[in-house]
Amino acid sequence: MEPWHYDTAEDIEASLVERLRRFPREPDILVYSARLAAAAILRAWLKVYHRLRIVGRENLPREGSFVLVANHASHLDALSILAALPMGSLHRVFPAAAKDFFFVSPPRTAVAAVVVNALPFDRETNIRQSLNLCRQLLDNPGNVLLIFPEGTRSMTGRLGDFKPGVGLLLAGVDLPVVPCYVAGAFEAWPKAKRFPRPRRVRLLIGEPRRYAELKRGKEAALAICHDLRDAIVALGEHAGRR
C-alpha cells in the first residue's frame, strides 16, 4: 500500500471568483454545502410559487453519464430541470452556460458556479474547445450535461433553431440523450422581465435517444439537431394538450 499524502488544490492561491470561473473546479466542501442549501430553497420555491410539476422522471437514466437537452425561454428552465434530479447528484450535473453572460461579473459567476454548477461555454470564439470540454466531462462516468441547443433564451417563448454544436457533440457518442420541455417558464419569467411571476411551470421528460451509429460530421450533426428538436416539439405539443 502506498503511503498516504496530502496534495493541496491547484487553485489554492487563486481568488474565490477565479476559482469559480475555472473549469473543472476543485472540490470545495463549502461550495457543495451552499449548493445543496440553495437547491433545497429553490425546489421549495418552484413547488409553491410556480407549482412545478414534473412528468416523465422515470425516463432519466439511473446510472452512467447522460445528456439532457431542452428548450430555453427562461432562467427557470435550468432550475426546473435540476429539480428533477436527485439532490446527491447535483455536484455532477453541469448546465452549459454562456461564458460571456454568466461568467463576467462576480455576482453572476457566484450564482452560475455555486448554485447551478454551470460549465462555462464559449459560444462566440472557442466553440470547438468548449465542445471538447463537454466530451471530457461525459467521458467521466456519472456526469450529466445539460444543454440548451438554441444557444440563448427565446424572446417569444417559441422554440428556435438548434445550433449545430449539440449535433457535433453527440454524433458517434454512445450515451443516452434525454429531450425535455419546460412549459410555462416563459410566462413566469421571460427574458425581458427582472423578476419572476407566479405562473405554473411544468417539466416534461422524454425517452432517451442515442446517436452512436452516426459518424461525426456536418450531416450527422444536422440530423441530430432535427431529431432532438422534433422530440422537444412533440413534448411541447403534449404539454399543450394537458
Contacts in CASP RR format, 6 or more apart in sequence:
PFRMAT RR
TARGET T0000
AUTHOR 0000-0000-0000
METHOD contacts of the structure
MODEL  1
MEPWHYDTAEDIEASLVERLRRFPREPDILVYSARLAAAAILRAWLKVYH
RLRIVGRENLPREGSFVLVANHASHLDALSILAALPMGSLHRVFPAAAKD
FFFVSPPRTAVAAVVVNALPFDRETNIRQSLNLCRQLLDNPGNVLLIFPE
GTRSMTGRLGDFKPGVGLLLAGVDLPVVPCYVAGAFEAWPKAKRFPRPRR
VRLLIGEPRRYAELKRGKEAALAICHDLRDAIVALGEHAGRR
9 26 0 8 1.000
9 27 0 8 1.000
10 26 0 8 1.000
11 18 0 8 1.000
11 19 0 8 1.000
11 22 0 8 1.000
11 25 0 8 1.000
11 26 0 8 1.000
14 22 0 8 1.000
17 106 0 8 1.000
17 109 0 8 1.000
17 110 0 8 1.000
19 25 0 8 1.000
19 26 0 8 1.000
19 28 0 8 1.000
20 31 0 8 1.000
20 109 0 8 1.000
20 110 0 8 1.000
20 112 0 8 1.000
20 113 0 8 1.000
20 114 0 8 1.000
21 103 0 8 1.000
21 109 0 8 1.000
21 113 0 8 1.000
21 120 0 8 1.000
23 119 0 8 1.000
23 120 0 8 1.000
23 133 0 8 1.000
24 137 0 8 1.000
25 31 0 8 1.000
25 113 0 8 1.000
31 113 0 8 1.000
31 114 0 8 1.000
32 91 0 8 1.000
34 114 0 8 1.000
34 115 0 8 1.000
35 90 0 8 1.000
35 91 0 8 1.000
35 114 0 8 1.000
35 115 0 8 1.000
35 117 0 8 1.000
36 87 0 8 1.000
36 88 0 8 1.000
36 90 0 8 1.000
38 114 0 8 1.000
38 115 0 8 1.000
39 82 0 8 1.000
39 83 0 8 1.000
39 87 0 8 1.000
39 90 0 8 1.000
39 115 0 8 1.000
40 87 0 8 1.000
42 79 0 8 1.000
42 82 0 8 1.000
42 83 0 8 1.000
42 115 0 8 1.000
43 83 0 8 1.000
46 52 0 8 1.000
46 76 0 8 1.000
46 79 0 8 1.000
46 80 0 8 1.000
46 83 0 8 1.000
46 201 0 8 1.000
49 196 0 8 1.000
49 198 0 8 1.000
50 76 0 8 1.000
50 188 0 8 1.000
50 196 0 8 1.000
50 198 0 8 1.000
50 199 0 8 1.000
50 200 0 8 1.000
50 201 0 8 1.000
51 200 0 8 1.000
51 201 0 8 1.000
52 80 0 8 1.000
52 83 0 8 1.000
52 201 0 8 1.000
52 202 0 8 1.000
52 203 0 8 1.000
53 200 0 8 1.000
53 201 0 8 1.000
53 202 0 8 1.000
53 203 0 8 1.000
54 80 0 8 1.000
54 83 0 8 1.000
54 84 0 8 1.000
54 202 0 8 1.000
54 203 0 8 1.000
54 205 0 8 1.000
55 202 0 8 1.000
55 203 0 8 1.000
55 204 0 8 1.000
55 205 0 8 1.000
56 204 0 8 1.000
56 205 0 8 1.000
56 206 0 8 1.000
57 84 0 8 1.000
57 205 0 8 1.000
59 178 0 8 1.000
59 205 0 8 1.000
59 206 0 8 1.000
59 207 0 8 1.000
59 208 0 8 1.000
60 66 0 8 1.000
60 84 0 8 1.000
60 85 0 8 1.000
60 178 0 8 1.000
60 205 0 8 1.000
61 176 0 8 1.000
61 178 0 8 1.000
61 208 0 8 1.000
63 142 0 8 1.000
64 141 0 8 1.000
64 142 0 8 1.000
65 137 0 8 1.000
65 138 0 8 1.000
65 139 0 8 1.000
65 140 0 8 1.000
65 141 0 8 1.000
65 142 0 8 1.000
65 143 0 8 1.000
65 144 0 8 1.000
65 145 0 8 1.000
65 175 0 8 1.000
66 144 0 8 1.000
66 145 0 8 1.000
66 175 0 8 1.000
66 176 0 8 1.000
66 177 0 8 1.000
66 178 0 8 1.000
66 208 0 8 1.000
67 138 0 8 1.000
67 144 0 8 1.000
67 145 0 8 1.000
67 146 0 8 1.000
67 147 0 8 1.000
67 169 0 8 1.000
67 170 0 8 1.000
67 175 0 8 1.000
67 176 0 8 1.000
67 177 0 8 1.000
67 178 0 8 1.000
68 81 0 8 1.000
68 144 0 8 1.000
68 145 0 8 1.000
68 146 0 8 1.000
68 147 0 8 1.000
68 178 0 8 1.000
68 180 0 8 1.000
69 146 0 8 1.000
69 147 0 8 1.000
69 148 0 8 1.000
69 149 0 8 1.000
69 166 0 8 1.000
69 177 0 8 1.000
69 178 0 8 1.000
69 179 0 8 1.000
69 180 0 8 1.000
69 228 0 8 1.000
69 232 0 8 1.000
70 77 0 8 1.000
70 81 0 8 1.000
70 146 0 8 1.000
70 147 0 8 1.000
70 148 0 8 1.000
70 179 0 8 1.000
70 180 0 8 1.000
70 181 0 8 1.000
70 182 0 8 1.000
70 232 0 8 1.000
71 77 0 8 1.000
71 148 0 8 1.000
71 150 0 8 1.000
71 154 0 8 1.000
71 159 0 8 1.000
71 180 0 8 1.000
71 181 0 8 1.000
71 182 0 8 1.000
71 232 0 8 1.000
71 236 0 8 1.000
72 148 0 8 1.000
72 150 0 8 1.000
72 151 0 8 1.000
72 152 0 8 1.000
72 153 0 8 1.000
72 154 0 8 1.000
73 153 0 8 1.000
73 154 0 8 1.000
73 157 0 8 1.000
73 182 0 8 1.000
73 185 0 8 1.000
73 186 0 8 1.000
73 190 0 8 1.000
73 191 0 8 1.000
74 153 0 8 1.000
74 182 0 8 1.000
74 184 0 8 1.000
74 185 0 8 1.000
74 186 0 8 1.000
74 188 0 8 1.000
74 189 0 8 1.000
74 190 0 8 1.000
74 191 0 8 1.000
75 153 0 8 1.000
75 189 0 8 1.000
76 182 0 8 1.000
76 185 0 8 1.000
76 188 0 8 1.000
76 189 0 8 1.000
76 196 0 8 1.000
76 201 0 8 1.000
77 148 0 8 1.000
77 153 0 8 1.000
77 182 0 8 1.000
77 185 0 8 1.000
78 95 0 8 1.000
78 97 0 8 1.000
78 116 0 8 1.000
78 146 0 8 1.000
78 148 0 8 1.000
79 116 0 8 1.000
80 182 0 8 1.000
80 185 0 8 1.000
80 201 0 8 1.000
80 203 0 8 1.000
81 95 0 8 1.000
81 146 0 8 1.000
81 180 0 8 1.000
81 182 0 8 1.000
81 203 0 8 1.000
82 90 0 8 1.000
82 93 0 8 1.000
82 95 0 8 1.000
82 116 0 8 1.000
82 146 0 8 1.000
83 203 0 8 1.000
84 203 0 8 1.000
84 205 0 8 1.000
85 93 0 8 1.000
85 144 0 8 1.000
89 144 0 8 1.000
90 117 0 8 1.000
91 117 0 8 1.000
92 142 0 8 1.000
92 143 0 8 1.000
92 144 0 8 1.000
93 117 0 8 1.000
93 143 0 8 1.000
93 144 0 8 1.000
93 146 0 8 1.000
94 117 0 8 1.000
94 118 0 8 1.000
94 119 0 8 1.000
94 137 0 8 1.000
94 143 0 8 1.000
94 144 0 8 1.000
94 145 0 8 1.000
94 146 0 8 1.000
95 116 0 8 1.000
95 117 0 8 1.000
95 118 0 8 1.000
95 119 0 8 1.000
95 146 0 8 1.000
95 147 0 8 1.000
95 148 0 8 1.000
96 118 0 8 1.000
96 119 0 8 1.000
96 121 0 8 1.000
96 130 0 8 1.000
96 134 0 8 1.000
96 145 0 8 1.000
96 146 0 8 1.000
96 147 0 8 1.000
96 148 0 8 1.000
97 103 0 8 1.000
97 112 0 8 1.000
97 116 0 8 1.000
97 118 0 8 1.000
97 119 0 8 1.000
97 120 0 8 1.000
97 121 0 8 1.000
98 121 0 8 1.000
98 123 0 8 1.000
98 151 0 8 1.000
98 152 0 8 1.000
99 120 0 8 1.000
99 121 0 8 1.000
99 122 0 8 1.000
99 123 0 8 1.000
99 130 0 8 1.000
100 122 0 8 1.000
100 123 0 8 1.000
100 124 0 8 1.000
101 108 0 8 1.000
102 108 0 8 1.000
102 109 0 8 1.000
102 111 0 8 1.000
102 112 0 8 1.000
102 118 0 8 1.000
102 120 0 8 1.000
103 109 0 8 1.000
103 112 0 8 1.000
103 113 0 8 1.000
103 120 0 8 1.000
112 118 0 8 1.000
112 120 0 8 1.000
119 133 0 8 1.000
119 134 0 8 1.000
119 137 0 8 1.000
119 145 0 8 1.000
120 130 0 8 1.000
121 130 0 8 1.000
121 134 0 8 1.000
122 129 0 8 1.000
122 130 0 8 1.000
123 130 0 8 1.000
123 151 0 8 1.000
123 163 0 8 1.000
127 165 0 8 1.000
131 165 0 8 1.000
131 168 0 8 1.000
131 169 0 8 1.000
134 145 0 8 1.000
134 147 0 8 1.000
134 169 0 8 1.000
135 169 0 8 1.000
135 173 0 8 1.000
137 143 0 8 1.000
137 145 0 8 1.000
138 145 0 8 1.000
138 173 0 8 1.000
138 175 0 8 1.000
147 166 0 8 1.000
147 169 0 8 1.000
149 162 0 8 1.000
149 163 0 8 1.000
149 165 0 8 1.000
149 166 0 8 1.000
149 225 0 8 1.000
149 228 0 8 1.000
149 229 0 8 1.000
150 159 0 8 1.000
150 160 0 8 1.000
150 161 0 8 1.000
150 162 0 8 1.000
150 163 0 8 1.000
151 163 0 8 1.000
153 191 0 8 1.000
154 160 0 8 1.000
154 186 0 8 1.000
154 191 0 8 1.000
155 190 0 8 1.000
155 191 0 8 1.000
155 192 0 8 1.000
156 186 0 8 1.000
157 186 0 8 1.000
157 190 0 8 1.000
159 229 0 8 1.000
159 232 0 8 1.000
159 233 0 8 1.000
161 229 0 8 1.000
162 225 0 8 1.000
162 226 0 8 1.000
162 228 0 8 1.000
162 229 0 8 1.000
163 225 0 8 1.000
164 218 0 8 1.000
164 221 0 8 1.000
164 222 0 8 1.000
164 225 0 8 1.000
165 221 0 8 1.000
166 221 0 8 1.000
166 224 0 8 1.000
166 225 0 8 1.000
166 228 0 8 1.000
167 211 0 8 1.000
167 220 0 8 1.000
167 221 0 8 1.000
167 222 0 8 1.000
167 224 0 8 1.000
167 225 0 8 1.000
168 216 0 8 1.000
168 217 0 8 1.000
168 221 0 8 1.000
170 177 0 8 1.000
170 211 0 8 1.000
170 224 0 8 1.000
171 211 0 8 1.000
171 214 0 8 1.000
171 215 0 8 1.000
171 216 0 8 1.000
171 217 0 8 1.000
171 220 0 8 1.000
171 221 0 8 1.000
171 224 0 8 1.000
172 211 0 8 1.000
172 212 0 8 1.000
172 213 0 8 1.000
172 214 0 8 1.000
172 215 0 8 1.000
172 216 0 8 1.000
172 220 0 8 1.000
173 211 0 8 1.000
173 212 0 8 1.000
174 210 0 8 1.000
174 212 0 8 1.000
175 210 0 8 1.000
175 212 0 8 1.000
176 208 0 8 1.000
176 209 0 8 1.000
176 210 0 8 1.000
177 208 0 8 1.000
177 209 0 8 1.000
177 210 0 8 1.000
177 211 0 8 1.000
177 228 0 8 1.000
178 205 0 8 1.000
178 206 0 8 1.000
178 207 0 8 1.000
178 208 0 8 1.000
178 209 0 8 1.000
179 205 0 8 1.000
179 206 0 8 1.000
179 209 0 8 1.000
179 228 0 8 1.000
179 231 0 8 1.000
179 232 0 8 1.000
179 235 0 8 1.000
180 203 0 8 1.000
180 204 0 8 1.000
180 205 0 8 1.000
180 206 0 8 1.000
180 232 0 8 1.000
180 235 0 8 1.000
181 203 0 8 1.000
181 204 0 8 1.000
181 232 0 8 1.000
181 235 0 8 1.000
181 236 0 8 1.000
181 238 0 8 1.000
181 239 0 8 1.000
182 201 0 8 1.000
182 202 0 8 1.000
182 203 0 8 1.000
182 204 0 8 1.000
183 201 0 8 1.000
183 202 0 8 1.000
183 203 0 8 1.000
183 204 0 8 1.000
183 236 0 8 1.000
183 239 0 8 1.000
183 240 0 8 1.000
184 199 0 8 1.000
184 200 0 8 1.000
184 201 0 8 1.000
184 202 0 8 1.000
185 201 0 8 1.000
187 197 0 8 1.000
187 199 0 8 1.000
188 196 0 8 1.000
188 197 0 8 1.000
188 198 0 8 1.000
188 199 0 8 1.000
188 200 0 8 1.000
188 201 0 8 1.000
189 195 0 8 1.000
189 196 0 8 1.000
189 197 0 8 1.000
202 239 0 8 1.000
202 242 0 8 1.000
204 235 0 8 1.000
204 236 0 8 1.000
204 238 0 8 1.000
204 239 0 8 1.000
206 231 0 8 1.000
206 235 0 8 1.000
209 227 0 8 1.000
209 228 0 8 1.000
209 231 0 8 1.000
211 220 0 8 1.000
211 224 0 8 1.000
214 220 0 8 1.000
214 223 0 8 1.000
214 224 0 8 1.000
END
